[in-house]
Amino acid sequence: MSHFARKLYPLATALLFLLASSTALRADQKFLSSDDAKEKDEPQKFLPDYDKLVKGKDADWVYFPNGALKGKTVLVKEFEHNGKGREPKEAASYGKEYMEQWLQKQGYDVVDKGPADYTVEGNIFNAWEPSGAARVWGGWGANPGVGMELIIKDKSGAIVAEIREKAKGSTIHDAVENGLEDCAKDISKGK
């Protein structure tokens, strides 16, 4: 083996290892292969493409088939809920207001009626309020939380984004706001 080949061999081996590792990490970043997808009490019945969700930058899971959203006007519909109990219904009642607020902070113009460049539909798939003792002894991990999903459609009705996020806060109200802030950041970035 030549002197050059002996020096190149460790470098080539390291590059192959890094390439294989990055490929394995990308495969782990799919929603359906994650622990989040295995939660029994969190329905997966709102988004049409759970298999296409990947790890988001701010929000947990995102799918932007065409990249960043270029339009600026947005219509936000009242949020739905398919979680069990009173908490998801309560959380859904805050969704529209906070989604509008955070989209405005990201530079979008929120309109009350169409037509708009985009329409946002939201769903609360889970919400929880820990018992008193759990809140005292459990720390941040025992705070109230919300699981939410968003579908964003363009003027033609085509889906241009899907997002799934779980967030915590000091109250369910706060958890909804925290989660939708992360969703709005990813919407403005398109990733």
C-alpha positions, 0 to 999 in steps of 0.5 A, a space after each residue: 500500500 502506498 504512503 498516500 493510500 495509508 493516509 487516505 484510508 482512515 479519512 475515508 473510513 471516518 467519512 463513511 462512518 459519518 455518512 452512515 450515522 447521518 443516514 441512520 439519524 434521518 431515519 429516526 427523525 420520522 414521526 411514525 418511528 418515534 415514541 410519540 407515535 406509540 402513545 395510546 391515548 393520542 389519536 392520529 386521525 386529523 392529519 392526512 400524512 402522519 407518515 411524512 412528518 419529520 422532526 421540526 425546528 421549533 415544533 415537534 413534527 412538521 411536513 412542508 411539501 413545497 417548503 416555505 409559505 410565501 403568501 402573507 394573508 391567513 384565515 384561522 378557523 376555530 379549533 376542533 378536538 378529538 381527545 377525551 375529557 373536558 381538557 381537550 375541549 377547553 384547550 381547543 377554545 383557546 386555539 384560534 386566538 393564539 394561532 392568530 396572535 403568533 402568526 401576526 408576530 411572524 409577519 402574517 396578516 390575519 383576516 376574518 374572512 376569505 379569500 386568504 393565501 392560507 387557511 389554518 385548521 387546528 385540532 387538539 388531540 390531547 390535553 392534561 391537567 395533573 392532580 394537585 400532588 403531582 404538580 407539587 412533587 413532579 416539577 416541570 414534568 407534571 405541568 399541564 400539557 396539550 397536544 395539537 395538530 395543524 393543517 394549512 391549505 392554500 387558496 386552491 385547498 391543497 395542503 401546504 403544511 402539517 404540524 404536530 406539537 406537544 407543549 407544556 405550560 403553567 396552565 392548559 391555557 399557557 400550554 396552548 400558547 406555548 405550543 402555537 408559538 413554536 408552530 408559528 415559528 416553523 410556519 414562517 420558516 417552512 421547516 
